[in-house]
Amino acid sequence: MTIQAIKTSVLKFIEDEDGLTTVEYAVAGALVAAAVVAAFRALGLQVGVVINGLTTAIGG
């Protein structure tokens, strides 16, 4: 197989928009869900730190 044939095959594969759109949406949705979970976990930890600091400052 020549370099030109490989290049043509790769470009054809990249430009093909049939078939896996449902899988692509599922992967994108999973990535968004993972990002949201990570953001809420980080936010939750920060809120916990602030509440603990306030409790300590109040003397509880």
Stockholm file with secondary structure:
# STOCKHOLM 1.0

chainA/1-60         MTIQAIKTSVLKFIEDEDGLTTVEYAVAGALVAAAVVAAFRALGLQVGVVINGLTTAIGG
#=GR chainA/1-60 SS CCHHHHHHHHHHHHHCCSSTHHHHHHHHHHHHHHHHHHHHHHHHHHHHHHHHHHHHHHTC
#=GC SS_cons        CCHHHHHHHHHHHHHCCSSTHHHHHHHHHHHHHHHHHHHHHHHHHHHHHHHHHHHHHHTC
//
